[in-house]
């Protein structure tokens, strides 16, 4: 952690009558180099990957390896997995000088997370979520610091509305809704559910799920009335999506090469991002060759040879 900066007035983003465009928390992927890339292409707000608050507090090594930022990496939300209010509040206090807010993950459906009391199991513990939001609010010494939650929905939507209203009463800044239940993976997003939640809250609501291009941003806003949209896989496939590009432009690929090299991104991560970005713009035989490359220099040679500089 090496970037202290006055917290921007994060809530002002939602005042402008526009749809806030957000890069989702993505394990392994929404790190500093990639955040720097999407910010060049009209992304308004970025989230760190989900970090387990207890591990973060326990180990300096975890803090330094899991969280790097820079002065230009703003506005930035740190997403934590936590199962008790004090650990979350302690972690929030540690990161508050370097970030604009913290987000509590109440949506991760992975078994390991649920088994530890993290992620989507929290949508069934509305009182605990309320207490966690309230304690962060009370302990972080910055009234402009945001405290948000990212949730999935219940089959019985009344339970989701109740959870969100409890969080709102405790001082939540906004709610991000992934419009699927914890059991659903690739089923269609329940836009009607997001609309119902939006209509039952006065704080901003962000929609998440299946945002693949700028048209999806507009249509989701029209269907749900939300204040922002959050993309994950759509941005991995096309980091320039929010700037209106239908597929990853070459300029963006070279921007990624420059940023990844400048940030010392490990080869596997560097390569994986390019595999995602180039999937739509290369043929099956080309992908087979590219995906088998095993060094940064081989990747750069391939890009020069195939696309020019």
C-alpha positions in Angstrom: 0.0 0.0 0.0 1.7 3.1 -1.1 -0.8 5.8 -2.2 -2.4 8.1 0.2 -4.7 10.7 -1.2 -7.6 12.8 0.0 -10.8 10.7 -0.4 -12.8 12.0 -3.3 -16.5 12.8 -2.6 -17.4 9.3 -3.8 -21.1 9.8 -3.6 -20.9 12.8 -6.0 -20.6 10.2 -8.8 -24.2 9.3 -8.4 -25.4 12.9 -8.4 -24.8 13.7 -12.0 -27.8 12.0 -13.6 -25.6 9.6 -15.5 -25.1 5.8 -15.2 -21.9 5.1 -13.2 -19.8 2.5 -15.0 -18.0 0.2 -12.7 -15.3 -2.6 -12.9 -16.4 -5.5 -10.7 -14.2 -7.1 -8.0 -12.6 -10.1 -9.8 -10.3 -12.6 -8.0 -6.9 -12.5 -9.6 -8.0 -10.0 -12.3 -9.2 -6.6 -11.0 -5.7 -5.7 -9.8 -3.9 -2.4 -10.2 -2.6 -2.9 -13.8 -6.0 -3.9 -15.1 -7.8 -1.2 -13.2 -5.4 1.3 -14.8 -6.4 -0.1 -18.2 -10.1 0.2 -17.8 -9.8 3.6 -16.3 -8.3 4.7 -19.7 -11.5 3.6 -21.4 -14.3 5.4 -19.5 -14.6 3.2 -16.4 -15.7 5.5 -13.6 -15.1 3.3 -10.5 -13.0 0.2 -9.8 -13.2 -2.5 -7.1 -10.2 -4.5 -5.9 -10.5 -8.3 -5.9 -12.3 -9.7 -2.9 -9.8 -10.0 0.0 -10.5 -12.0 3.2 -10.5 -9.4 6.0 -9.2 -11.7 8.7 -6.2 -12.8 6.5 -5.5 -9.1 5.6 -5.4 -8.1 9.2 -3.3 -11.1 10.3 -0.4 -10.8 7.9 1.6 -7.9 6.5 2.6 -10.2 3.7 -1.0 -10.7 2.7 -1.6 -6.9 2.8 1.4 -6.2 0.6 0.7 -9.0 -1.9 -3.0 -8.6 -2.1 -3.3 -4.8 -2.2 -1.3 -2.5 -4.3 -2.5 0.9 -5.5 -1.2 4.2 -6.8 -2.1 7.8 -6.6 -4.0 7.7 -9.9 -5.9 4.5 -8.9 -9.0 6.4 -7.8 -11.9 6.3 -7.1 -11.2 2.8 -5.6 -13.4 0.5 -3.5 -11.8 -2.3 -1.5 -13.9 -5.4 -1.3 -13.7 -7.6 1.7 -15.0 -11.0 2.7 -15.8 -11.0 6.4 -18.0 -12.8 8.9 -17.9 -10.5 11.9 -18.3 -6.8 12.3 -15.1 -6.0 14.2 -12.7 -7.6 11.7 -14.4 -5.8 8.8 -14.2 -2.4 10.7 -10.6 -3.0 11.6 -9.7 -3.8 8.0 -11.7 -0.7 6.8 -9.7 1.5 9.1 -6.4 0.2 7.8 -7.3 0.8 4.1 -9.3 4.0 4.5 -6.4 6.3 3.8 -5.7 4.6 0.5 -9.3 4.0 -0.8 -12.6 5.7 -1.2 -14.7 3.0 0.4 -15.1 -0.6 1.4 -17.6 -3.1 0.1 -18.8 -6.2 1.9 -19.1 -9.3 -0.3 -22.6 -10.8 0.3 -22.7 -12.6 -3.1 -19.9 -15.0 -3.6 -21.5 -18.4 -4.1 -18.3 -20.5 -3.9 -18.5 -23.4 -1.4 -15.3 -22.4 0.5 -16.6 -18.9 1.1 -20.0 -20.1 2.3 -18.3 -22.6 4.6 -16.3 -19.8 6.2 -19.4 -17.7 6.7 -18.5 -15.3 3.9 -20.2 -14.3 0.7 -23.7 -15.3 -0.3 -24.6 -16.9 3.0 -24.6 -13.3 4.5 -27.8 -12.5 2.6 -29.5 -14.8 5.1 -28.1 -12.9 8.0 -29.6 -9.4 7.7 -29.0 -8.4 11.3 -25.3 -9.3 11.0 -24.9 -7.3 7.7 -26.6 -4.3 9.4 -24.2 -4.5 12.3 -21.2 -4.8 10.0 -22.2 -1.7 8.0 -23.0 0.3 11.1 -19.6 -0.6 12.8 -17.6 0.4 9.7 -19.6 3.7 9.6 -18.9 4.4 13.3 -15.2 3.4 13.2 -13.8 5.0 10.0 -13.0 8.6 10.8 -14.1 10.0 7.4 -17.8 10.9 6.8 -17.2 10.8 3.0 -15.9 7.2 3.1 -18.4 4.8 1.5 -19.6 1.5 3.0 -21.4 -0.7 0.4 -22.6 -4.2 0.0 -22.8 -6.5 -3.0 -25.5 -9.1 -2.8 -27.3 -11.8 -4.7 -31.1 -12.1 -4.5 -33.4 -14.5 -2.6 -36.1 -16.6 -4.3 -38.4 -14.7 -2.0 -37.6 -11.1 -2.9 -39.2 -9.8 0.2 -36.2 -11.1 2.1 -33.8 -9.3 -0.2 -35.7 -6.0 0.2 -35.7 -6.5 4.0 -31.9 -7.1 4.0 -31.3 -4.0 1.9 -33.6 -1.8 4.0 -31.8 -2.9 7.2 -28.5 -2.1 5.5 -29.8 1.3 4.5 -31.0 2.1 8.0 -27.5 1.3 9.2 -25.9 3.8 6.8 -25.0 1.8 3.7 -23.9 4.1 0.9 -25.2 1.9 -2.0 -26.1 -1.6 -2.8 -24.9 -3.6 -5.8 -27.3 -6.3 -6.8 -26.2 -9.3 -8.9 -29.6 -10.3 -10.3 -29.3 -14.0 -9.7 -29.8 -16.3 -6.6 -26.8 -18.0 -5.0 -27.7 -21.2 -6.9 -28.0 -19.6 -10.3 -24.9 -19.3 -12.6 -25.7 -18.6 -16.2 -29.5 -18.2 -16.0 -30.9 -14.9 -17.2 -30.6 -12.0 -14.9 -33.8 -11.1 -13.0 -34.1 -7.4 -14.0 -37.5 -7.2 -12.4 -36.0 -8.1 -9.0 -33.3 -5.4 -9.4 -36.1 -2.9 -10.3 -38.0 -3.9 -7.1 -35.0 -3.4 -4.9 -34.2 0.0 -6.6 -37.8 1.1 -6.0 -37.7 0.1 -2.3 -34.5 2.1 -1.4 -33.4 5.7 -1.4 -29.7 5.0 -1.6 -28.1 4.3 -5.1 -28.5 0.8 -6.5 -26.0 -0.8 -9.0 -26.9 -3.6 -11.3 -24.5 -6.5 -11.9 -24.8 -9.5 -14.3 -24.4 -9.9 -18.1 -23.2 -6.5 -19.0 -21.3 -7.2 -22.3 -21.4 -3.8 -24.1 -22.5 -0.2 -23.9 -26.0 -1.2 -25.2 -26.4 -3.5 -22.2 -25.5 -0.6 -19.9 -28.3 1.5 -21.5 -30.9 -1.3 -21.5 -30.2 -2.3 -17.9 -30.6 1.3 -16.8 -33.9 1.5 -18.7 -35.2 -1.8 -17.4 -34.3 -1.2 -13.7 -33.7 2.5 -13.1 -30.4 1.8 -11.4 -27.8 4.4 -10.7 -24.8 2.4 -12.0 -23.9 -0.8 -13.7 -21.0 -3.2 -12.9 -19.3 -5.4 -15.4 -16.9 -8.4 -14.8 -16.6 -10.8 -17.7 -17.7 -8.2 -20.2 -14.7 -6.0 -19.2 -12.3 -9.0 -19.2 -13.3 -9.7 -22.8 -13.2 -6.0 -23.8 -11.6 -3.6 -21.4 -12.6 -0.7 -23.7 -16.3 -1.7 -23.6 -17.4 1.3 -21.5 -15.9 3.6 -24.2 -18.3 2.1 -26.7 -16.0 -0.4 -28.5 -17.8 -3.5 -29.7 -14.6 -5.6 -29.4 -11.1 -4.9 -27.9 -9.3 -2.3 -30.1 -5.6 -2.9 -30.9 -4.7 0.2 -29.0 -6.2 -1.3 -25.8 -4.1 -4.5 -26.3 -0.9 -2.5 -26.6 -2.0 -0.4 -23.6 -2.3 -3.6 -21.6 1.2 -4.7 -22.6 2.6 -1.4 -21.5 0.7 -1.3 -18.2 1.4 -5.0 -17.3 5.1 -4.6 -18.0 5.3 -1.3 -16.0 3.5 -3.0 -13.0 5.5 -6.2 -13.1 2.4 -8.3 -13.8 3.2 -12.1 -13.5 3.3 -13.8 -16.9 0.3 -16.1 -16.3 -2.0 -13.1 -15.4 -0.6 -11.0 -18.2 -1.2 -13.9 -20.7 -4.7 -14.7 -19.3 -5.9 -11.2 -19.8 -4.8 -11.2 -23.4 -6.5 -14.6 -24.0 -9.7 -13.0 -22.8 -9.2 -9.8 -24.8 -8.3 -11.5 -28.1 -10.9 -14.3 -28.0 -13.4 -12.4 -30.2 -10.8 -10.9 -32.6 -8.8 -14.1 -33.4 -9.5 -17.3 -35.2 -9.5 -20.8 -33.6 -6.0 -21.7 -35.1 -4.6 -18.3 -34.0 -6.0 -18.8 -30.5 -4.4 -22.3 -30.3 -1.0 -20.8 -31.1 -1.4 -17.8 -28.8 -2.7 -19.7 -25.8 0.3 -22.0 -25.9 2.9 -19.2 -25.7 4.9 -19.4 -22.5 6.9 -16.2 -22.1 6.3 -12.4 -22.2 8.8 -12.0 -25.1 7.0 -14.7 -27.1 3.7 -13.0 -26.6 5.0 -9.6 -27.6 6.7 -11.1 -30.7 3.4 -12.7 -31.6 1.5 -9.5 -31.2 4.0 -7.5 -33.4 4.0 -10.3 -36.0 0.2 -10.6 -36.1 -1.1 -7.1 -35.6 1.9 -4.8 -36.0 2.7 -2.2 -33.3 
